[in-house]
Amino acid sequence: MREFLAKQFNDKFLWVPFLLAFGAGLYFIMQTEPDIKFMPVAFVATVIILLFAKMNFLFRAAICFLCGFLYAMFYTHFVVSTPILKYAVRDKNITAMVTNIDASDDKTRLMLRVPASELDVSRDANVRVTISDDAAIPQIGDVISARAFLFPPAPIEAPETFDYARWAYFNDLTANGFIDNYTVISHDNTSGINRLRDTIHNRADSFLTDGLVLGYKNSVPMAHKQIWTTAGVGHIWSISGFHMTLIGGWLFAIFYFLMRACGFLTRRFPARYTATICAWVMLFLYVCVSGFGVATWRAFLMTSMLFLALLLGRSAISMRNISIAFLILFFVNPHFVTQPGFQLSFAAIFGLIWFFDGKKFDSKTRIAKIKNGIYATIMTTIVATIFTMPFIATHFNLVPMYGLIGNLILLPIFSVAIMPLVLIGTVCAMFHGHLLLNVAMSIYNFAFMIANKIVALPMSNIVMPHIPTNAFVFFVIGLVLLVLIKPVTDSGHFIYRHANYLLCGICAAIGIIIVVTRETPVFYATSDHELIGMVYDGKLEFNKARASNHYFAFNTFRKLNNEAAQDTNIRRKCPGGVCIYESEKWTLAYIQKFVPLHKNIVNLCRDDDIDFIVSFFDISAPKCNHKILHNGFVIYKSGKLEQTPVNRWWDTTHE
């Protein structure tokens, strides 16, 4: 036991990123905003204690957790300054500058910079709008006048689901909407990264360039993206480690051979050093052109550390290096820890480093090298799939069953053929040469045909039930313990030799039990009570056929009820504007309009059979406030009520 415990303290630094991330995660999922009165002082105090005080491991771990919580809170309140739009803006003439254009297969999205005076907010705001298909697309830098319909980012629709308002706040997005009848007031001929990206987009005229070079998230047709995701290679369309490793390796090899060919340079500077520096500069330019995504910056940071290790003659791939990269991104923006791309990237790379750490391969013969390459490829895919599965299941409610086959067949096609052709073809397209992009498109169609055959296999996608936050936390803790717990391999005791596997298995089992025994809600309501969902015989029914300001709520409620997002649901009309939902243990009355509210509220309050009252209007009745429900919520069959978080800093109630 003493030997086992002593081994855990060899590298305590590796625990720090996870403790900070768990602390920050707790802040982001809280039901209400904590009091900030003493937060700055508390944050400074925890940092001083952490850096200078002598303490045991458990106390230091608690301080790290608290530091992560306080830093996330500090960052939210004092670093981020995204202006919050309190009310929807309809049919308003605005003047704004076009700052970016997002290419898409179905519609064009513009990023506009709107002056603060136009929207009555604290500072100039970034808004994302769509334009009609037949409208002329303005240029980046143009100042336009338009009739706008803008809406605040939708709040969280149900407990433990995606909070779009929070995401928008940390990504400097104030509103979404659409514009029409716009005119260009002035043109801006200045250059910049976004102008360069738009020029490349227009010259290349290929969604392959948009997705693999420029990093546009919506460039691939939605039907195609679903196929790639089901085949297990959807990550290709998010510029991350795959692209950085591929392009970084090519650039290093090209510059290395060029430097070796220049004898007068090699005699003065080692070819390895010059090639590394040149490859890093070119890779940085690629990152700039690709749009500065979170996964892109994470992968670029790791690649930079790899190049730096090559320059210093140090080991490049290690747990310590990836932990440093984790910490850098965390302190840049602690909200990254809640984003799927961040979680998937680090889960995969932590798992791969853990699995391959200390493994030695016999490479004396060509056959041995080929066997090692095949083994490494297969195990990389398997390990990455296992470590990312809890995150995919939690965020996307599905698991691609043939991801291993898809990666083994399709990734080489993208690596060897499509990516090189797209990169070189994009450069050629700047000079009006589209041959290589056309060839890349032909190979893409061939790969897409293979992906369709993989998707056509039985049970290619398994729809997962909703995974509660507490179950997700147990899954993550299990993976962390698997990676960081150091077993005593030469111990005669089974537990000490397999401690990390046992602890991981226990945590995974607890998480699975929570998911299996989870009670499913039978009544759903958005925060403004405009949209409600009622479960009859296991199937959701809504009070409306559509709700433009609750576009994602329909799918969110379906996922919580273990239904597919594309399912159609019956619309249940409320006779006389009042819906009565009866369960075995409780009864709820939903009042849809003002006149039915005025006519029925007294009787509903007096009716002892009515347990809950929900109104489209915000009401208060002193004698039956215990029945009236506010904000968003779900109700379970047992009568348990669970409300969505309220009064968070990124809600419309704060400015």
Beta strands, then each sheet from edge to edge (+ up, - down):
strand 1: 89-102
strand 2: 108-114
strand 3: 125-131
strand 4: 143-151
strand 5: 175-186
strand 6: 398-400
strand 7: 461-463
strand 8: 521-525
strand 9: 532-536
strand 10: 539-542
strand 11: 570-571
strand 12: 578-582
strand 13: 587-591
strand 14: 612-615
strand 15: 633-636
strand 16: 641-643
sheet 1: 1+ 2- 3+ 5+ 4- 1+
sheet 2: 6+ 7-
sheet 3: 11+ 10+ 9- 8+ 15- 16+
sheet 4: 12+ 13- 14-
end
